[in-house]
Amino acid sequence: MNFWKKMKRSDWVLSTALLSLYGFFANCRPAEPFLTPYLVGPKNISEEVVTNYLFPIWTYSYLALLCPVFLLTDLLRYKPLIITQGLFLVTNYIILCFATSLMALTYLQFNFAMVTSTEVAYFSYIYSVIPPERYQRATGYVRSAMLTGFTFGATLGQLLLSLADTSYFHINTITLGIMSVAFCISLGLPMPQQGMFFKKKVEMSMDTLNEVTDAFEGETDVAKQATGACCYWGNLKASGKQMWESLMESYSSRRLVQWSLWWALATAGYGQVFNYVQLMWDHIEPSSTSSVYNGGVEAVCTLVGAAAAFSVGYIRVQWDVWGELSLGVFSAIGAGCVFLMGLTSNIWLCYTGYAIFKASYMFLITITMFQIAVNLSMECYALIFGINTFVALTLQTILTAIVVDTSALGLDIVTQFVVYGGYYSTISVLFLLRGLYTVCTHCRKSAEETNTERISSAL
């Protein structure tokens, strides 16, 4: 008995350690904070082409890939998608290092969309290979590894650029080497025995298939194949029904819908700011004539954001009452920071605005995820995570198509940030009004209950 317990424990430790290692190396990308300076500098792509042509392709590709990848992630049991992500990370930096044509850099956006769309496999894998009582600890390790990798990569990139005077090309080759290590680690991940939705019914259908196959021992291969196909499609139908029931169960809560609404709206805006902030920095102080501190800024912002997210666990607030008001207040702070980034001509003010904006978003998204997950099963949470991400990406695609794409408005980078500031202001007003209504309603009910208790005591 003790032997099997030790084996189970070692399986949990091994899976978590390998996934954490993969998360560290896959997110350790020294070249990523310097993508825009690399494209507009050594690659000789104009700022307008990068802003209004290349980056929108990533958004459109990400939206097209997200839904099928999300479904395949569970069906293929996570590991193949993580290996796919590692492979596309390698090809991503091969293209960045050696490709020169605009067509190749256009494909690069689709390639990176594959990387981002398969992130759902990274976050979901661990829940299919460890027991539920280990979820919280494993989630902490996996997310910490990811943030540590990102911070280390950004810091390393900044040190290589500022202290070692390393060229952008060589920083990209170093990143390529690190991505190759991540890909090799992904190959060693244990294969999960089941997915979240395609699990018990898969096992049942395979047992049934074996029984029927034995019964048809003397029949033709065609009959056996037909029987197997019926069982397989029956399993797909049953799993689809389970997904639909989980969806209905999850969105039956008004409170969950409100938190999910903020998640989708705010994440869409955050995605736009994150994608185009390097272009804003390059607009304020061109990388060709000024020192670039993108890596250091990203490292500091990630640390500040991680600290803000970590503090959530120590805050004791009645979120049912104050949650919406908090979302409104911090969204207002985010809106102010985006306006500051768009309107200032001082690079350090722009850096500061970005740091506060990113910290406030990470603080609120942590609260939101916790509030959504607290009363849901892991299956329901995974489904809600996928749907909210899809809605956010749809909104982000609409913003890109209208604001960024040259076939529509094709706005310059400064005007874009003013639009994003207005977008966040709208979110802020929406949740401030709703939050004030909720707080006032709660206070009125509390006062009525207090008066009722006083009257009862007097009688």
Backbone torsions as a table, in degrees:
resi	resn	phi	psi	omega
1	MET	NA	-46.4	179.7
2	ASN	-63.0	-35.1	179.5
3	PHE	-61.3	-45.6	-178.7
4	TRP	-67.8	-35.2	176.5
5	LYS	-62.6	-42.2	179.1
6	LYS	-65.3	-38.4	178.2
7	MET	-63.1	-43.6	179.2
8	LYS	-62.8	-42.8	-179.4
9	ARG	-64.1	-42.1	-179.3
10	SER	-66.1	-35.2	176.4
11	ASP	-61.9	-43.7	179.1
12	TRP	-63.5	-45.7	-178.5
13	VAL	-64.3	-44.2	-178.6
14	LEU	-62.7	-47.9	-178.8
15	SER	-61.4	-45.4	-178.9
16	THR	-65.9	-41.9	-178.8
17	ALA	-64.9	-44.7	-179.4
18	LEU	-66.0	-42.9	179.3
19	LEU	-66.3	-37.3	177.6
20	SER	-65.3	-41.7	176.6
21	LEU	-61.4	-44.7	177.9
22	TYR	-60.9	-45.4	180.0
23	GLY	-60.0	-38.4	179.1
24	PHE	-64.3	-52.5	-175.8
25	PHE	-70.9	-36.8	-179.1
26	ALA	-66.6	-29.1	-179.9
27	ASN	-98.8	-3.0	177.4
28	CYS	-86.3	86.5	-174.4
29	ARG	-122.0	87.2	-177.8
30	PRO	-56.5	-26.9	-175.6
31	ALA	-83.8	-19.2	-170.8
32	GLU	-61.2	-41.8	179.5
33	PRO	-65.7	-11.4	-176.4
34	PHE	-114.4	22.8	-178.0
35	LEU	-61.9	-49.4	-178.1
36	THR	-63.3	-48.5	176.3
37	PRO	-58.2	-33.3	179.6
38	TYR	-69.3	-40.5	-179.3
39	LEU	-70.9	-44.6	-176.9
40	VAL	-81.8	-13.8	179.2
41	GLY	-97.5	-96.0	-177.2
42	PRO	-57.8	-33.8	-179.6
43	LYS	-81.3	-13.2	174.3
44	ASN	59.1	42.0	175.0
45	ILE	-101.8	133.3	-177.6
46	SER	-68.4	154.7	179.6
47	GLU	-60.5	-36.5	-179.1
48	GLU	-66.5	-40.3	179.4
49	VAL	-66.5	-42.6	178.4
50	VAL	-62.4	-45.1	-175.8
51	THR	-71.2	-51.6	-168.2
52	ASN	-98.3	-7.1	-179.6
53	TYR	-123.0	-57.0	-173.0
54	LEU	-68.8	-55.1	-174.3
55	PHE	-62.3	-37.1	176.1
56	PRO	-60.3	-30.6	179.5
57	ILE	-61.9	-37.8	177.1
58	TRP	-60.3	-45.2	-178.2
59	THR	-61.7	-47.2	-179.8
60	TYR	-63.6	-41.7	-179.2
61	SER	-66.7	-40.7	179.2
62	TYR	-59.8	-44.9	179.6
63	LEU	-63.2	-41.9	-178.5
64	ALA	-66.9	-32.1	-175.3
65	LEU	-88.8	-25.7	-168.3
66	LEU	-59.5	-48.3	-175.2
67	CYS	-64.8	-52.4	178.0
68	PRO	-62.4	-37.0	179.0
69	VAL	-66.2	-39.4	179.0
70	PHE	-59.8	-43.3	-179.9
71	LEU	-71.2	-41.2	179.4
72	LEU	-66.9	-29.5	-179.0
73	THR	-56.1	-47.3	-178.7
74	ASP	-76.3	-39.0	-178.2
75	LEU	-64.5	-40.8	-178.2
76	LEU	-90.5	-1.0	175.3
77	ARG	66.5	48.0	160.8
78	TYR	70.2	-56.9	-172.1
79	LYS	-56.3	-46.3	179.3
80	PRO	-57.7	-33.7	179.4
81	LEU	-73.5	-34.5	176.7
82	ILE	-67.1	-41.4	175.7
83	ILE	-61.9	-41.0	177.5
84	THR	-60.5	-42.7	177.8
85	GLN	-61.0	-45.1	178.8
86	GLY	-60.6	-41.1	179.2
87	LEU	-64.5	-43.8	-179.9
88	PHE	-71.0	-27.3	172.7
89	LEU	-64.3	-40.3	177.9
90	VAL	-64.2	-49.8	-179.7
91	THR	-64.1	-30.0	178.8
92	ASN	-58.3	-45.5	-176.1
93	TYR	-85.5	-19.5	169.8
94	ILE	-64.2	-44.4	178.6
95	ILE	-63.9	-45.3	-179.1
96	LEU	-62.6	-35.9	-177.6
97	CYS	-74.5	-42.6	-165.6
98	PHE	-116.8	-15.9	-179.6
99	ALA	-81.7	145.6	180.0
100	THR	-126.4	-23.1	-175.5
101	SER	-78.6	155.0	178.0
102	LEU	-65.6	-33.1	179.2
103	MET	-63.3	-43.1	179.3
104	ALA	-65.2	-39.8	178.5
105	LEU	-71.4	-25.6	173.2
106	THR	-67.9	-44.6	176.5
107	TYR	-62.6	-32.6	178.9
108	LEU	-53.3	-37.4	-178.9
109	GLN	-66.0	-40.6	175.6
110	PHE	-65.5	-41.2	179.5
111	ASN	-58.8	-45.0	-179.5
112	PHE	-71.7	-27.9	174.8
113	ALA	-63.2	-34.6	174.9
114	MET	-63.9	-38.4	178.8
115	VAL	-63.0	-49.2	-176.1
116	THR	-71.5	-34.3	-178.4
117	SER	-70.5	-25.2	179.6
118	THR	-88.8	3.1	176.8
119	GLU	-61.6	-27.1	179.6
120	VAL	-60.5	-31.6	178.2
121	ALA	-67.3	-38.2	179.2
122	TYR	-62.3	-43.9	-177.3
123	PHE	-76.1	-23.6	-175.8
124	SER	-95.8	-25.1	-174.1
125	TYR	-53.1	-47.2	-171.3
126	ILE	-61.4	-30.6	-177.6
127	TYR	-75.3	-11.9	-179.7
128	SER	-97.0	-5.8	-176.2
129	VAL	-122.7	-1.9	179.6
130	ILE	-127.3	156.9	178.2
131	PRO	-70.3	153.5	-176.3
132	PRO	-56.6	-32.6	-178.3
133	GLU	-67.7	-12.1	179.1
134	ARG	-99.6	-1.9	-174.1
135	TYR	-54.3	-49.8	-172.6
136	GLN	-62.6	-47.5	-179.0
137	ARG	-65.2	-44.3	-178.7
138	ALA	-63.4	-41.0	178.1
139	THR	-60.3	-42.1	178.4
140	GLY	-61.2	-43.7	179.6
141	TYR	-63.9	-46.5	-175.4
142	VAL	-65.2	-45.0	179.8
143	ARG	-68.9	-38.4	178.6
144	SER	-63.3	-40.3	178.6
145	ALA	-62.0	-41.4	-179.8
146	MET	-63.6	-48.4	-179.5
147	LEU	-66.0	-39.5	178.7
148	THR	-63.4	-42.4	178.1
149	GLY	-61.8	-44.6	179.8
150	PHE	-62.7	-45.3	-178.9
151	THR	-64.5	-45.6	179.7
152	PHE	-62.0	-43.1	-180.0
153	GLY	-62.7	-45.8	179.5
154	ALA	-63.4	-40.8	178.9
155	THR	-65.4	-44.3	179.1
156	LEU	-61.4	-42.9	178.5
157	GLY	-60.2	-42.6	179.8
158	GLN	-65.8	-42.3	179.2
159	LEU	-64.3	-41.6	178.5
160	LEU	-62.5	-38.5	-177.6
161	LEU	-75.9	-46.4	-172.2
162	SER	-82.1	-40.0	-174.6
163	LEU	-97.4	-39.7	-178.0
164	ALA	-95.5	-4.0	179.6
165	ASP	53.3	41.8	-179.5
166	THR	-77.8	141.6	-180.0
167	SER	-74.1	160.1	177.7
168	TYR	-60.9	-36.4	-180.0
169	PHE	-61.4	-46.5	-177.7
170	HIS	-70.6	-30.5	174.2
171	ILE	-64.3	-37.2	177.4
172	ASN	-69.1	-35.8	177.8
173	THR	-68.5	-37.2	175.4
174	ILE	-63.1	-42.2	177.4
175	THR	-63.0	-38.7	177.1
176	LEU	-59.1	-42.5	177.1
177	GLY	-61.7	-42.1	179.5
178	ILE	-65.8	-39.8	178.2
179	MET	-65.0	-32.7	177.1
180	SER	-65.2	-38.0	175.4
181	VAL	-63.1	-44.1	178.6
182	ALA	-59.3	-42.5	179.7
183	PHE	-62.3	-43.1	178.8
184	CYS	-62.9	-39.4	178.7
185	ILE	-64.8	-38.8	-179.0
186	SER	-60.3	-31.0	179.6
187	LEU	-67.3	-25.3	-177.7
188	GLY	-90.1	-1.7	179.7
189	LEU	-65.7	137.1	175.7
190	PRO	-62.5	143.5	179.7
191	MET	-82.5	121.2	177.5
192	PRO	-60.7	147.2	179.1
193	GLN	-81.5	-18.0	-176.9
194	GLN	-156.5	159.2	172.1
195	GLY	-96.5	-174.6	179.8
196	MET	-77.9	-38.3	-178.6
197	PHE	-103.0	-39.1	-179.5
198	PHE	-93.2	71.7	-176.4
199	LYS	-128.1	-86.1	-172.8
200	LYS	-60.2	-38.4	-178.2
201	LYS	-71.1	-28.1	175.8
202	VAL	-65.2	-46.1	179.8
203	GLU	-60.8	-42.9	-178.8
204	MET	-62.9	-43.5	-177.2
205	SER	-66.9	-33.5	178.2
206	MET	-68.9	-39.3	176.0
207	ASP	-61.7	-44.9	179.5
208	THR	-62.0	-40.5	-179.7
209	LEU	-61.9	-41.9	179.4
210	ASN	-63.3	-42.5	179.2
211	GLU	-62.1	-46.6	-178.5
212	VAL	-65.7	-37.3	178.9
213	THR	-62.2	-41.5	177.1
214	ASP	-62.0	-39.8	-178.9
215	ALA	-65.2	-31.1	-178.5
216	PHE	-100.2	33.2	-175.6
217	GLU	-56.4	-36.1	-177.6
218	GLY	-93.4	0.8	-176.6
219	GLU	-85.0	177.9	-177.9
220	THR	-78.0	162.7	176.2
221	ASP	-63.3	-32.0	180.0
222	VAL	-61.9	-41.6	179.6
223	ALA	-64.6	-41.4	179.0
224	LYS	-64.3	-42.2	179.7
225	GLN	-64.6	-38.7	178.3
226	ALA	-64.3	-40.5	178.4
227	THR	-63.7	-44.4	178.6
228	GLY	-62.0	-40.0	179.8
229	ALA	-64.3	-39.6	179.4
230	CYS	-62.8	-43.5	179.2
231	CYS	-64.0	-41.4	-178.4
232	TYR	-63.4	-48.5	-178.7
233	TRP	-69.5	-30.5	174.8
234	GLY	-63.8	-37.6	177.5
235	ASN	-66.5	-42.3	178.1
236	LEU	-60.9	-41.4	179.7
237	LYS	-64.1	-44.1	179.9
238	ALA	-64.6	-40.1	179.2
239	SER	-67.1	-38.1	175.9
240	GLY	-62.9	-39.9	177.3
241	LYS	-63.6	-40.0	178.0
242	GLN	-63.0	-41.3	177.2
243	MET	-60.8	-44.0	-179.1
244	TRP	-63.8	-42.6	178.5
245	GLU	-64.1	-39.6	177.0
246	SER	-63.9	-38.3	178.9
247	LEU	-64.1	-46.7	-180.0
248	MET	-63.9	-39.7	178.7
249	GLU	-62.9	-41.3	-174.8
250	SER	-70.0	-49.2	-173.7
251	TYR	-86.0	11.0	174.5
252	SER	-77.6	-13.1	-179.9
253	SER	-92.1	122.6	178.4
254	ARG	-63.1	-38.0	-179.7
255	ARG	-63.2	-42.7	179.5
256	LEU	-64.8	-38.0	178.9
257	VAL	-62.6	-40.1	-179.9
258	GLN	-65.1	-45.6	178.3
259	TRP	-64.2	-39.7	179.3
260	SER	-65.7	-35.1	178.3
261	LEU	-62.0	-46.5	178.4
262	TRP	-63.1	-43.7	179.9
263	TRP	-52.5	-52.0	-175.9
264	ALA	-65.5	-47.8	-178.0
265	LEU	-63.1	-48.7	-175.5
266	ALA	-70.2	-38.1	-179.2
267	THR	-66.5	-35.5	176.7
268	ALA	-61.9	-46.1	178.5
269	GLY	-66.4	-41.3	179.0
270	TYR	-62.0	-41.1	179.3
271	GLY	-59.6	-41.2	179.2
272	GLN	-65.9	-44.9	179.6
273	VAL	-63.3	-45.5	-178.6
274	PHE	-62.2	-41.6	-177.1
275	ASN	-67.9	-32.8	-170.8
276	TYR	-111.8	3.2	-176.5
277	VAL	-68.2	-32.3	177.5
278	GLN	-63.2	-35.6	176.7
279	LEU	-66.6	-35.9	176.4
280	MET	-65.2	-44.2	178.1
281	TRP	-61.6	-41.7	-179.6
282	ASP	-68.7	-28.5	177.4
283	HIS	-70.9	-41.1	-178.6
284	ILE	-71.0	-47.7	177.5
285	GLU	-132.7	98.5	-177.6
286	PRO	-54.9	133.8	-177.4
287	SER	-66.0	-21.1	-179.4
288	SER	-72.6	-21.6	-176.3
289	THR	-123.2	-4.0	-175.5
290	SER	-131.5	161.4	173.8
291	SER	-70.4	143.7	-177.1
292	VAL	-111.3	127.9	-179.3
293	TYR	-121.0	26.3	-176.2
294	ASN	-57.1	-43.2	-178.0
295	GLY	-63.6	-45.1	178.7
296	GLY	-63.1	-41.1	-180.0
297	VAL	-64.7	-44.8	179.3
298	GLU	-62.8	-39.0	179.2
299	ALA	-63.8	-46.5	179.7
300	VAL	-64.3	-43.4	-179.6
301	CYS	-61.5	-40.0	179.2
302	THR	-66.0	-41.8	178.3
303	LEU	-63.9	-44.4	178.9
304	VAL	-63.7	-43.8	178.7
305	GLY	-63.7	-40.5	178.6
306	ALA	-64.8	-40.0	177.4
307	ALA	-64.0	-40.6	178.4
308	ALA	-63.8	-42.6	178.7
309	ALA	-65.8	-39.8	179.7
310	PHE	-63.4	-34.8	-177.8
311	SER	-66.8	-19.4	-179.1
312	VAL	-58.0	-36.7	-178.0
313	GLY	-65.3	-15.1	-177.2
314	TYR	-110.6	4.7	179.5
315	ILE	-96.1	125.1	-179.9
316	ARG	-106.7	100.1	-177.8
317	VAL	-134.0	146.1	175.5
318	GLN	-81.4	87.5	-171.1
319	TRP	-64.9	-26.4	176.6
320	ASP	-59.7	-31.0	-178.1
321	VAL	-94.3	-48.2	-170.9
322	TRP	-99.5	-4.2	-174.9
323	GLY	-60.6	-52.1	-177.3
324	GLU	-64.1	-38.5	178.2
325	LEU	-64.9	-39.6	177.4
326	SER	-62.9	-42.5	177.4
327	LEU	-60.1	-41.3	179.2
328	GLY	-65.8	-44.0	-177.8
329	VAL	-65.1	-50.0	-177.7
330	PHE	-70.4	-28.6	173.7
331	SER	-66.3	-35.2	176.1
332	ALA	-64.7	-40.5	176.3
333	ILE	-62.5	-43.0	177.6
334	GLY	-61.0	-41.6	178.8
335	ALA	-61.4	-43.1	178.3
336	GLY	-61.6	-39.8	179.4
337	CYS	-66.2	-39.4	179.8
338	VAL	-67.1	-41.3	175.0
339	PHE	-60.2	-42.5	178.9
340	LEU	-60.5	-45.1	179.7
341	MET	-61.8	-37.9	-176.8
342	GLY	-77.3	-28.8	-171.3
343	LEU	-104.4	-16.5	-177.7
344	THR	-81.1	155.5	173.7
345	SER	-111.7	5.2	179.4
346	ASN	-100.9	120.5	-174.9
347	ILE	-64.1	-33.4	-177.7
348	TRP	-73.1	-33.7	173.1
349	LEU	-65.9	-37.8	177.9
350	CYS	-65.2	-43.4	176.4
351	TYR	-59.7	-44.7	-178.6
352	THR	-63.3	-43.8	178.5
353	GLY	-60.2	-40.2	179.1
354	TYR	-65.5	-40.6	-179.7
355	ALA	-62.5	-45.2	-179.9
356	ILE	-67.2	-41.0	179.2
357	PHE	-61.0	-47.1	-178.6
358	LYS	-66.6	-39.4	178.8
359	ALA	-64.1	-43.2	-179.4
360	SER	-65.9	-37.8	178.2
361	TYR	-65.9	-47.5	-179.1
362	MET	-63.9	-34.0	176.4
363	PHE	-63.3	-48.9	-176.5
364	LEU	-72.8	-37.7	-178.8
365	ILE	-68.2	-30.1	175.7
366	THR	-66.5	-45.0	176.7
367	ILE	-60.5	-44.7	-177.9
368	THR	-61.7	-46.7	179.9
369	MET	-61.5	-41.0	179.7
370	PHE	-65.2	-44.3	-179.1
371	GLN	-64.5	-34.0	178.5
372	ILE	-75.2	-40.5	-173.2
373	ALA	-78.6	-22.1	-168.0
374	VAL	-60.4	-33.9	-177.2
375	ASN	-114.2	19.0	-177.6
376	LEU	-117.2	151.9	170.7
377	SER	-72.3	164.2	-179.0
378	MET	-63.1	-35.5	178.1
379	GLU	-62.2	-46.2	-179.7
380	CYS	-65.0	-40.2	-179.1
381	TYR	-64.2	-42.9	178.6
382	ALA	-60.0	-40.6	-179.9
383	LEU	-67.1	-44.0	179.0
384	ILE	-63.4	-40.8	177.8
385	PHE	-57.7	-45.8	-179.6
386	GLY	-66.3	-42.6	-178.1
387	ILE	-69.0	-44.3	179.3
388	ASN	-62.7	-39.5	177.1
389	THR	-63.4	-41.2	179.6
390	PHE	-64.7	-43.8	178.5
391	VAL	-63.3	-43.2	179.0
392	ALA	-61.2	-43.1	-179.2
393	LEU	-68.2	-34.3	176.0
394	THR	-63.0	-45.2	177.2
395	LEU	-62.8	-40.9	178.6
396	GLN	-64.0	-38.3	177.8
397	THR	-64.6	-40.4	177.5
398	ILE	-62.5	-44.6	176.6
399	LEU	-59.0	-44.9	-179.6
400	THR	-62.5	-45.7	-176.9
401	ALA	-63.6	-35.7	-176.9
402	ILE	-86.0	-46.2	-170.1
403	VAL	-88.4	-40.3	-168.9
404	VAL	-98.9	-46.0	-171.7
405	ASP	-60.4	137.5	-178.7
406	THR	-67.7	-19.9	178.1
407	SER	-74.4	-11.8	175.4
408	ALA	-116.8	-119.4	-176.3
409	LEU	-75.7	-39.9	179.4
410	GLY	57.4	48.6	-173.9
411	LEU	-71.5	153.2	174.7
412	ASP	-71.6	167.7	-170.2
413	ILE	-64.5	-36.4	-180.0
414	VAL	-65.9	-47.6	179.5
415	THR	-63.4	-35.6	176.7
416	GLN	-57.7	-46.3	-177.7
417	PHE	-68.1	-31.1	173.9
418	VAL	-64.8	-40.9	177.0
419	VAL	-63.1	-43.2	-180.0
420	TYR	-65.7	-35.0	175.3
421	GLY	-63.8	-41.6	176.6
422	GLY	-65.1	-36.8	177.4
423	TYR	-60.8	-48.5	179.0
424	TYR	-65.9	-32.3	176.8
425	SER	-63.4	-38.9	177.9
426	THR	-63.3	-44.0	176.8
427	ILE	-59.8	-43.6	-178.6
428	SER	-60.4	-48.3	-178.7
429	VAL	-61.7	-43.1	-179.3
430	LEU	-57.9	-48.6	-176.0
431	PHE	-82.0	-26.8	173.9
432	LEU	-64.1	-45.8	179.3
433	LEU	-62.8	-45.9	179.0
434	ARG	-65.4	-39.4	179.2
435	GLY	-65.4	-42.1	177.9
436	LEU	-62.8	-39.9	177.7
437	TYR	-62.5	-44.1	-179.7
438	THR	-63.6	-44.5	-179.6
439	VAL	-64.6	-44.3	179.8
440	CYS	-62.7	-41.3	178.3
441	THR	-63.0	-42.3	179.2
442	HIS	-64.1	-44.5	-179.7
443	CYS	-63.3	-40.6	179.0
444	ARG	-64.5	-43.2	179.0
445	LYS	-65.0	-39.8	178.6
446	SER	-63.1	-41.8	178.9
447	ALA	-64.4	-41.4	179.2
448	GLU	-64.1	-41.2	178.7
449	GLU	-65.1	-39.4	178.5
450	THR	-64.0	-43.8	178.8
451	ASN	-63.6	-39.8	179.4
452	THR	-63.5	-41.2	178.8
453	GLU	-65.1	-39.1	178.8
454	ARG	-64.8	-41.8	180.0
455	ILE	-65.5	-41.0	179.5
456	SER	-63.8	-40.4	179.1
457	SER	-65.6	-39.1	180.0
458	ALA	-65.8	-35.9	180.0
459	LEU	-75.9	NA	NA
